[in-house]
Amino acid sequence: MEDSFIRYLTAKRTVDDRALNRTVWQQLVQSVRSLQKTQQQPLRVLELGAGAGTMVERLLTWELFDAQAVHYTLLDADPALLDAARTRLSTLPQWLQPSFVVADAVEYAEQENILPHDLLIANAVLDLLDLPTALPALRRLVRDGGLFYFTINFDGATLLEPTVDPMLDAAIENAYHRTMDERVLAGRPSGDSRTGRHLFTQLPAAGFTIQAAGSSDWVVFPQDGTYVADEAYFLHFIVHTMQSALHQHAELPAHAFASWIAARHAQIDQGKLVYIAHQLDFYGIVTPRKL
């Protein structure tokens, strides 16, 4: 399953590329460029849940940084993903100096003597955390006046077309979202199906000042019966994730649910499935701590 998850993260690259909100992105670019011009020391960047390293590739391709020294730390709880990132990023330009840290993001933030960063990045991560407890901890990872870029935050809509059965489709979507709301990992809440909208209040409460926000919906659809890049695999993985989350759900008849899963996989194979997930991006400045 590890290899399949790495392939999913890689397949997701083109989906995220389309989804990321360009207005939010441009605000980030302007601030980072300004910071690099005025700051004497190398820019310190920390990415949470860095996975297989696709965000680093994107930032280079999209030219976020001037070609000046950048200390870029990729943090993830899964060492196998960071191993994949090391391989993937083996030919980075010399001015971008990567380091790899295996750690849980919140536990890492709660350590003493953490040197704060200039920019904190989290892509498709915050909707896996308990915001009221996680965000104040993550605030410690960024210096006063530093920047944050929190993207692909799920916000309560999973849409699959064409319809299989209207009532069953709705029941599965609702049940799937409840698994996010009720998820507990390591004995603590982990996730929220409406993370995107809740960040508008949770971020300022934790010391993050929002400067820009916008939708970053995943939209995957076939063209002439085929999907671009490896996005058919991405879709199969999404359907498999829903199956794993709901396979013993008391409110879903087992046979009907199994037939629904099979129908969705078949729609992908036939080049017919359209998938939309509503998400939000945020960029801003970390509020200076009060003395």
N, C-alpha and C positions, 0 to 999 in steps of 0.2 A: 504493500500500500504506500510505502514511503516513496518509491519510484513514481507511482501514479500521481501522488500529490505534487512532487516536483514537476512532473509533466503538466499538471493542472496549473501550477503557478506560472510556468513558462507559456502555456497556451493563453493564460489570462492577460498576458502582456498587451496583445493587440486590442483586447476588449477594454482594458484600462486606458490605453492610449486614446481611444475614441471618447471614453467617458469623462476623463478628467476635465474639469471646468476651466476653460481658457481664460476667463476674466480673473478668476482666483489665481491661476498660474502666472499671469502677467504681473499681478501685484507682487507675488513672491519674487519674480525675476528682477523687478525694479529695486526691491529692497536688498536682495542679495548682492546685486551689482554695486549698489551704493555702499553697502557694508564693506565689500572687498576693496573699494577705492579708498575708504577712509581708515580702515583697520590696519594696524601695523603687523600684527601676528597672523598666521594662517587661520582661515576660517575653520571652526570646529563644528562638525555636523554629526548628529546621532540619528540613526534610523531604527525605529522600534519594529519588531516583527519583520525584519529585512528579508526573510525567506531565501529564495534562490538568487537574489541580487538584481532582479529586473528593474527596480527603481533606480539603482545607480546607473544602469545602462541608459535609461530614459533621460535622466538628468544630464548626462553627457551628450546624448543625441540632440536633446532640445536646448543645449547650451545654457544651462542655468548659471554655471560658474565661468568667470574669466579664467584664463589659463594661469592661475596663481595657486600657490600651495593650499591644499584643502586636506584636513585630517578628517576622514570619513569613517565613522564607526558603524558597522552593521551588527545589530543585536538581535538574537533570536533564541528562543528556548530549545530549539531542535538542532543539535549539532550536525545532523545529516543535511539539513537545509543549508547551513553555513558552509559545509564542505562543498555542496553543489555551487554555492555562490563563489567560493574561492576559485573553483575551476572555471566558472563562467566569466570571472573578472580577472583572469590571469594576464590580460594584455591591456590593463588600464594605463592611461598616460602617467608619466612619472610625477607630475605635479599633484595628482590625486593619490593620497596615501591612505589605503584602507587598513582597518583593523577589524577583527571579528571577535565578538563576545557572546558566549553561550550563557544566557541568563533569562529568567522571567523579567519582563519589563518593570513591573511594580516592585518586585523584590530588589532588583538592581537599583531602582530609584530610592529605595529606603535605606540603602547602604550609607555609611558615614563617609565623608571626605570624597564625595563625587565632584569631579571638576565640571562645572556647568558648561554647556555648549552654546554656540551662537545660533544654531538652527536645529530644531527637533522635527523629525518627519515620522509620520505614522500613516501607512496606506492600508486600508481594509483591516484595521487593528482595533480601533476604539470600540467598535460594536461587539467585541469579544470580552470587554472589560466591564466592571462595575464602576460607572462613571463617578459617583460621589466619593468613592474611596480611592480610585486610581488616579484621577486628574490632579488632586493636590499633591500626590507623590510625584507624578510626572513633572509637575511644575519645578521641582528641585533640579531637574536635569538641564534647565535652561537658565542662562544668566539674565539678570534684570535687563529689559530692553531687547532681549533676544527674540528670535522669530520662531513661529511654528507653522507647520503645513500638515494638516490632518485631512486625509482624503478618503474617498470611497467609504463613507459611513452610512450603513444601511438605514433606511427610513420607511419601513412598513409596507412595501408593495412588492410582491413577487407575481409576475404576470406571465402565463404561458398560453400561447395560441398556436393552432386552433383549439377550440374547446373539445374536451373529451366528454364530460358530463358536467353541466353547469353547477349543479348542487354539490357534486363530489369535488369538482375543482375548487370551489369556495371553501369547502370543509378542509381540504388538504392544505390550502394556503393558510387558513386561520390556525390550524393545528401546528403547521410548520413554524409559524411566527411565535406561537406560544412556547415551543421548545427553546427558542432563543431567550424569551423572557424568564423561563424557569430553569435555565441551565445553571448548574453548580459544578465548579471545578476546584479541586483541592479544598473543599469545604467552604467555598465562598461564591457569591453570585458572580456570574460571568456572562454578561451580554444583555442586550436590549434590542428588541425589534424596531424600536423607534429612536435609536441613538441619534440619528441626524437632527431631528427637530429638538431633542432634549439638549443637544450641545449648545444651542443658542442661550440657554440659561446656565448650564453646567460649566461651560468654559469660563465665562466671566466670574462665576462664583469661586473658581479655583485659581484665578489670577491670569487668565489668558484673555487678552482684549482682541475681539474679532474685528479685522479690518476688511475682510471680503469673504463672501460665502456664495455658493451656487450649486445647482444640481449637477450630479455626475452619474447619471443613470447608465447602467449596463444595457445596451440594446444589441442583441445578436439576432441576425435574421439571414436566411439563405438568399443567394442571388443565382438565378437559373438553376436552382436545386442543389447548390453547394454552398459551403461556408468558407470564409477566408481563413488562411493560415491553418492553425490547429484548433479552430473554434468549435468544430463538431465534438472533439474530445472534451473541451471545456463544458459543453452542454451535457454530455453524458455524465461528467463528474458531478455537475449540479443536480441532476436527476438522481444519481446514486446517493448523493448527500441527503436529499429529501427522503429517499428510501431508508437509509440508515437511521435517520432521526425519527421516523414514524412507523417502522415496520411492526411494532407491537402496540400501536396506539389504540386505546380502548374505544375511541369514537369512530374509528375507520374500519369497516368490514374488511377482513384480511384478503378475501378473494378479490373484492372490488378494487382494493388498493393495489394489489399485485398486478391486476389487469391494467390499471391506470399507469403504473410505472412502465410496464411493457409497451403500452401505447405511446408513451412519451419517448422512449428509446427508439421505437420504430419511426416516429415522426422525424427524429434527428437523422436516422439512417436514410430516410426518404427525402431529406432536404426540405422539410416542411415546418419545423418547429421555430417559432419566434419566442424569444425570452427577453423580458424586461425586468430589471430590478431598480427600484428608486433609491438613490443615494445622494449624499451632500458632501461638498468639499468646504474646508475652512482654512483661512490664512489669517495670521495676525501677529501681534507683538505681546511679549510676556510683560505683564504689569510689574513695575518695580515693587519689591516688598516694602511694607511700611515698617519704619524703625520703631 
